[in-house]
Amino acid sequence: MFDCHVHAAPDIVPRIGEDADILHAYRESGFEGFVLKGHYESTVGRARALARHGMPVLGGVTLNQAAGGINPAAVAAALAAGGRVVWMPTADAHTQERAGLPRLCDRDARLERRVFAVPPVEPDAQPVVDLVLALIADHDAVLATGHLSGPECAWLLKRARRFGIRRVLLTHPSYTVPGLTPAEIGELAEAGGHVEITAYQLLHQPGCTAERLAEVARAAADRLVLSSDAGQPDSPSPPHALHRLIDELVAQGLDPGLLRAAASTVPARLFLT
């Protein structure tokens, strides 16, 4: 199996373990590899250090305020150093602020409460987003939509095709942010996006149930990607969290083979090949 979304310490919030602890958990569970995500720093160097221990570990950069927002220089640096994924804004997306979800600026009132968006929400951002997309295309990296809204995801998918980007992951689109419906998600999958469902949603998202996630999985069809998004002290270990998600979806009548592929060959193909 291949988990394309996991968090580890060091971080600004408590995590279940440090990088090496997470690597050990995946190795003990027979995983092929994983993608290390951080909301506030590039994980490229950390992933590179972990990969020396014989397991594929990938990193990238998230375009929040700590990276300068939608900042081509941060993207160029991360990808040139071996990064495999660029996440659009998450904690500093306009959707996050509107939903009242945690942000770095909540921890220190001296920090500016900036938010970031792309067209059609912020039309003036197109030139800088286009440069970010060009860099992603140059490196054949993964574009992940972060916490951006449905219209922004649709715009990014269309724009990504124009730049020749082959790898687009819709970051947990049924999560609180952006909170898309199965029908909306199905349209984005048909437009070329891979659809992520995370164990974090099952474990922590208010109002989320396995039944609702199963509807999303059916809308995604063969473009489904399952990940843990784990690393929280009150979550199971990331491998166990991902296995639990699969078991819960199997119990909803979904094809076990499709689900196993969504947690192994599909994300591995998206990130590794």
C-alpha positions as CSV (number, residue, x, y, z in Angstrom):
1,M,0.0,0.0,0.0
2,F,1.0,3.6,-0.6
3,D,-0.3,6.4,1.7
4,C,-0.2,9.7,-0.1
5,H,-1.1,12.0,2.8
6,V,0.4,11.7,6.3
7,H,1.6,14.2,9.0
8,A,4.5,13.8,11.4
9,A,6.5,15.8,13.9
10,P,8.1,18.3,13.9
11,D,5.0,20.4,13.4
12,I,3.3,23.3,15.1
13,V,0.6,21.0,16.5
14,P,1.2,17.7,18.3
15,R,1.8,14.6,16.2
16,I,1.7,10.9,17.0
17,G,5.4,10.5,16.2
18,E,8.4,12.0,14.5
19,D,9.4,11.2,10.9
20,A,11.3,8.1,11.8
21,D,8.5,6.8,13.9
22,I,6.1,7.1,11.0
23,L,8.5,5.4,8.6
24,H,8.9,2.5,11.1
25,A,5.1,2.1,11.3
26,Y,4.7,1.9,7.6
27,R,7.6,-0.5,7.2
28,E,6.1,-2.8,9.9
29,S,2.8,-2.8,8.1
30,G,4.4,-3.7,4.7
31,F,3.6,-0.4,3.0
32,E,5.4,0.5,-0.3
33,G,5.9,4.2,0.7
34,F,4.2,7.4,1.6
35,V,4.0,11.1,1.1
36,L,4.9,13.4,4.0
37,K,2.8,16.6,4.1
38,G,3.2,19.7,6.2
39,H,1.0,22.8,6.1
40,Y,3.7,25.2,7.1
41,E,7.0,24.0,5.7
42,S,8.4,22.1,2.7
43,T,8.7,18.4,3.5
44,V,11.1,17.7,0.6
45,G,14.3,17.6,2.7
46,R,12.7,15.5,5.4
47,A,11.3,13.0,2.9
48,R,14.7,12.8,1.1
49,A,16.4,11.9,4.5
50,L,13.8,9.3,5.2
51,A,14.1,7.7,1.8
52,R,17.7,6.9,2.6
53,H,16.3,4.1,4.8
54,G,15.1,2.1,1.8
55,M,11.5,3.1,1.4
56,P,10.1,5.6,-1.1
57,V,9.1,8.7,0.8
58,L,8.0,11.8,-1.1
59,G,7.6,15.4,-0.1
60,G,6.4,18.7,-1.4
61,V,5.3,22.2,-0.5
62,T,2.0,23.7,0.6
63,L,1.3,27.2,-0.6
64,N,0.2,28.8,2.7
65,Q,1.4,32.1,4.0
66,A,4.6,30.5,5.5
67,A,5.6,29.7,1.9
68,G,4.7,33.1,0.7
69,G,1.3,32.0,-0.5
70,I,0.9,31.1,-4.1
71,N,4.6,31.7,-4.6
72,P,6.4,30.4,-7.7
73,A,9.8,30.8,-6.0
74,A,8.8,28.4,-3.2
75,V,7.5,25.9,-5.8
76,A,10.6,26.2,-8.0
77,A,12.9,25.5,-5.0
78,A,10.8,22.5,-3.7
79,L,10.6,20.9,-7.1
80,A,14.2,21.5,-8.0
81,A,15.2,19.7,-4.7
82,G,13.1,16.7,-5.7
83,G,9.6,17.5,-4.5
84,R,6.8,15.6,-6.1
85,V,3.7,17.5,-5.1
86,V,2.5,21.1,-4.7
87,W,-0.5,21.6,-2.5
88,M,-2.6,24.7,-3.2
89,P,-3.4,26.7,0.0
90,T,-4.9,24.7,2.8
91,A,-4.8,26.4,6.2
92,D,-4.6,29.9,4.6
93,A,-7.2,29.2,1.9
94,H,-10.1,31.6,2.0
95,T,-12.4,28.6,2.7
96,Q,-10.5,27.8,5.9
97,E,-10.9,31.3,7.3
98,R,-14.6,31.3,6.4
99,A,-15.2,27.9,8.1
100,G,-13.4,29.1,11.2
101,L,-10.9,26.2,11.0
102,P,-7.4,26.5,12.6
103,R,-4.7,28.8,11.1
104,L,-1.2,29.7,12.0
105,C,-2.2,33.3,12.5
106,D,-4.6,32.1,15.3
107,R,-1.6,31.3,17.4
108,D,-0.1,34.8,17.2
109,A,-2.1,37.9,16.8
110,R,0.9,39.7,15.3
111,L,0.6,37.6,12.2
112,E,-1.3,39.0,9.2
113,R,-4.6,37.2,8.5
114,R,-4.0,36.8,4.8
115,V,-6.0,34.4,2.8
116,F,-5.3,33.0,-0.7
117,A,-7.5,32.1,-3.7
118,V,-7.3,31.4,-7.4
119,P,-9.7,32.2,-10.2
120,P,-12.6,32.5,-10.4
121,V,-12.6,33.6,-6.7
122,E,-9.4,35.8,-7.3
123,P,-9.1,36.6,-11.0
124,D,-6.0,38.7,-10.5
125,A,-4.1,35.6,-9.3
126,Q,-4.1,34.0,-12.7
127,P,-0.6,35.1,-13.8
128,V,1.1,33.8,-10.7
129,V,-0.9,30.6,-10.6
130,D,0.0,30.1,-14.3
131,L,3.7,30.2,-13.4
132,V,3.2,27.7,-10.6
133,L,1.4,25.4,-13.0
134,A,4.1,25.8,-15.6
135,L,6.7,24.7,-13.0
136,I,4.6,21.7,-12.0
137,A,4.3,20.7,-15.6
138,D,8.1,21.1,-16.1
139,H,8.7,18.6,-13.3
140,D,5.8,16.3,-14.1
141,A,4.8,16.8,-10.4
142,V,1.4,16.4,-8.7
143,L,-0.9,19.3,-8.4
144,A,-3.1,19.0,-5.3
145,T,-6.0,21.3,-4.9
146,G,-5.7,21.9,-1.1
147,H,-8.7,23.5,0.6
148,L,-9.8,25.6,-2.4
149,S,-13.4,25.8,-3.3
150,G,-15.3,23.8,-5.9
151,P,-15.2,26.5,-8.6
152,E,-11.5,26.9,-8.0
153,C,-10.9,23.2,-8.3
154,A,-12.8,23.2,-11.6
155,W,-10.7,26.1,-12.9
156,L,-7.5,24.4,-11.9
157,L,-8.4,21.2,-13.6
158,K,-9.1,23.1,-16.9
159,R,-6.0,25.2,-16.6
160,A,-3.8,22.1,-15.7
161,R,-4.8,20.5,-18.9
162,R,-3.7,23.6,-20.8
163,F,-0.3,23.3,-19.3
164,G,-0.1,19.6,-19.9
165,I,-0.2,18.6,-16.2
166,R,-1.1,14.8,-16.0
167,R,-1.3,14.4,-12.2
168,V,-4.1,16.2,-10.3
169,L,-5.3,15.2,-6.9
170,L,-8.5,16.7,-5.5
171,T,-7.6,17.0,-1.8
172,H,-10.3,15.4,0.3
173,P,-13.1,17.4,-1.6
174,S,-15.8,16.1,0.6
175,Y,-14.1,17.3,3.8
176,T,-15.5,20.4,5.6
177,V,-13.4,22.5,3.2
178,P,-14.2,22.5,0.4
179,G,-17.3,20.5,1.3
180,L,-18.3,19.3,-2.2
181,T,-21.3,17.0,-2.9
182,P,-20.8,13.6,-4.5
183,A,-22.4,15.0,-7.7
184,E,-19.9,17.9,-7.8
185,I,-17.1,15.5,-7.1
186,G,-18.2,13.2,-9.9
187,E,-18.0,16.0,-12.3
188,L,-14.5,16.9,-11.2
189,A,-13.4,13.3,-11.5
190,E,-14.8,13.1,-15.1
191,A,-12.8,16.3,-15.8
192,G,-9.6,14.4,-14.9
193,G,-9.1,14.8,-11.2
194,H,-8.3,12.0,-8.8
195,V,-10.6,12.1,-5.7
196,E,-9.1,11.7,-2.3
197,I,-11.0,10.3,0.7
198,T,-9.1,10.3,4.0
199,A,-9.3,8.3,7.2
200,Y,-9.2,11.6,9.0
201,Q,-12.6,12.4,7.6
202,L,-14.0,9.2,9.0
203,L,-12.4,9.7,12.4
204,H,-12.7,13.5,13.0
205,Q,-14.9,15.3,10.4
206,P,-18.1,16.5,12.0
207,G,-21.2,14.8,10.5
208,C,-19.1,12.4,8.4
209,T,-20.1,8.8,8.1
210,A,-18.9,5.8,6.2
211,E,-22.1,5.9,4.3
212,R,-21.5,9.4,3.1
213,L,-17.9,8.6,2.1
214,A,-19.1,5.6,0.2
215,E,-21.3,7.9,-1.9
216,V,-18.1,10.0,-2.7
217,A,-16.2,6.8,-3.6
218,R,-18.9,5.7,-6.0
219,A,-18.8,9.2,-7.6
220,A,-15.0,8.9,-8.0
221,A,-15.1,5.4,-9.5
222,D,-11.7,4.3,-10.7
223,R,-10.2,7.7,-9.9
224,L,-10.6,7.2,-6.2
225,V,-7.5,7.6,-3.9
226,L,-7.6,6.6,-0.3
227,S,-5.2,8.0,2.2
228,S,-4.9,8.3,6.0
229,D,-4.2,12.1,6.5
230,A,-3.3,10.7,10.0
231,G,-0.6,11.7,12.4
232,Q,-2.8,13.1,15.1
233,P,-2.3,11.8,18.7
234,D,-6.0,10.9,18.9
235,S,-5.9,8.9,15.7
236,P,-4.7,5.4,15.1
237,S,-1.3,5.0,13.6
238,P,-1.4,6.0,9.9
239,P,-1.3,2.4,8.5
240,H,-4.0,1.3,10.9
241,A,-6.1,4.4,10.1
242,L,-6.0,3.7,6.4
243,H,-6.9,0.0,6.9
244,R,-9.8,1.1,9.0
245,L,-11.1,3.4,6.2
246,I,-10.9,0.5,3.8
247,D,-12.8,-1.8,6.1
248,E,-15.5,0.7,6.7
249,L,-16.0,1.3,3.0
250,V,-16.1,-2.5,2.3
251,A,-18.8,-2.7,4.9
252,Q,-20.8,-0.2,2.8
253,G,-20.8,-2.7,-0.1
254,L,-17.9,-1.2,-2.2
255,D,-15.7,-3.5,-4.2
256,P,-12.7,-4.6,-2.0
257,G,-10.4,-4.8,-5.0
258,L,-11.2,-1.2,-6.1
259,L,-10.6,0.0,-2.6
260,R,-7.3,-1.8,-2.2
261,A,-6.2,-0.3,-5.6
262,A,-7.2,3.1,-4.4
263,A,-4.8,2.8,-1.4
264,S,-2.0,1.2,-3.4
265,T,-1.6,1.1,-7.1
266,V,-3.6,4.2,-8.0
267,P,-1.7,6.7,-5.7
268,A,1.6,4.9,-6.4
269,R,1.0,5.5,-10.1
270,L,0.0,9.1,-9.5
271,F,3.0,9.9,-7.4
272,L,5.8,7.5,-8.3
273,T,5.6,6.5,-12.0
